[in-house]
Amino acid sequence: MSGPTKEPESTAVDPRRWRMLGLLAIAQFMLILDVTVVAIALPHIGTDLGLERDTLTWVVSAYTLMFGGLMLLGGRAADLFGSRKVVLAGLLVFTAASLATGLANSAELLIGGRIAQGIGAAMLSPAALSVVTKTFDGDERNKALGIWSAIGGGGSAIGVLLGGVLTAGPGWQWVFYVNVPIGVVVFAILLKTLPVDRPAESQGRLDVPGAILVTAGTGTAIYALINAGDRGWLSAATLATLAGAVVLYAVFAWLQTVVRSPLMNLRILTRRPVAAGTFLILVATALMIAVFFLGSFYLQHYKGYGALLTGLLFLPVAVLTIIGAQVAGQVIGKVGARPVAMIGLTIAALGIAVPAIWEGAAMVVIGTSFGAGGIGAAFVAASTTTFAQIDYTEAGLASGILSTFHEFGAALGVAIVSSIAAASLAGTVTTGFSRGFTFAAVTAAVAAVLALVVVPVAKPSTGAAHAAH
């Protein structure tokens, strides 16, 4: 751990660090936003381009599959080639792809654009998180990760509002065009602001076969989860697809033991902080997306509210996610991740239980908003736990793992609740909604108890060297 003294020099006291965090957070905000902002525009896209329902599903899935599948590769590339290069390349790809998607006049071009957006996002997201974890230390890192988590949680809810405003106003194309000016400005400033970081391994090579295998495995697993709601969890198609994902992961794991420069050291997953952090991010994201999915379906389809009103009703969810993450970022250095995770998940369980027990739009908004505060805190506990014992040279890989499980959580959350609430999503009964919320509340409560077991007790702050500054 006594390593070269250069590292704190380049990372700990960068005067531009908070501005840099702000810019990277804006870039990450665009990526998160792009999952939900499109969901509201789908009916208009379908009408304009004459697309069938299954094709429309791919407008969302193509992005999440690429984003989730290529995340480990993006994180590893950041370690090998330097985070700065990968952040800038990812932002450039994402911005250009957003323009192409907005200009699309056919299903092929639209889905091709979404695939390219996903590739850019998978490069940008883990590399940007890697910059954050390497730039900040000690209590400052907790606060920075609090801001990062707030952006992730709040972005999903704000996406609904923005999707409603843009679709009802200038048209669905602006859901994609809006990324272009923001991407260009952020790129220009980051070009001057981002420090040149040295690659972690000068002689390392990117493990392309490993990258293809893990991307195929993750993509196959997410694809199975996305379609499980329609096909049935125990259908031959779902089980075969999940089995295929397991086989691809097994081959990937074997390959990592024999190649000279593996994509990831599999032992990283056996470290308790990393295992606990991935568990927390999986649960927190699954809860956030599940509640969000149920709530927006309830308000739009059952209550008949428009996209814009639904978006406005989701604003408290965004605000409370941000507040929960901010509070957690401030206190986690003092009390440790375990109590933050437990309290956060307990608050989530209590909040989500409200629409499970009482019916009505007000109960859905109040309950999910209260629960979102707890979920925001759980996001921070997830990231601070994961990076607790991560070396400078592994920051990109750890970011890639965390981001991959984030996408898994999103796919899992939607897949499970869309199956449980199927009757309500298709018809006019509310029993499916209450069952879906009940399942989410019970999951949060069980996860709160498990956090007591899996999340390690915080040791005294190792950021003492940084605190001396």
Secondary structure, DSSP 8 states (H G I E B T S, - for coil): ----THHHHHHTT-TTHHHHHHHHHHHHHHHHHHHHHHHHHHHHHHHHHT--HHHHHHHHHHHHHHHHHTHHHHHHHHHHH-HHHHHHHHHHHHHHHHHHHHH--SHHHHHHHHHHHHHHHHHHHHHHHHHHHHH--HHHHHHHHHHHHHHHHHHHHHHHHHHHHHHHTT-TTHHHHTHHHHHHHHHHHHHHHS-----S-TT----HHHHHHHHHHHHHHHHHHHHHHHH-TTSHHHHHHHHHHHHHHHHHHHHHHHSSS-S--GGGGGSHHHHHHHHHHHHHHHHHHHHHHHHHHIIIIIS---HHHHHHHTHHHHHHHHHHHHHHHHHHHHH-HHHHHHHHHHHHHHHHHHHHHS-SHHHHHHHHHHHHHHHHHHHHHHHHHHTTT--GGGHHHHHHHHHHHHHHHHHHHHHHHHHHTHHHHHSS-SHHHHHHHHHHHHHHHHHHHHHHHHS----S-STHHHHH-
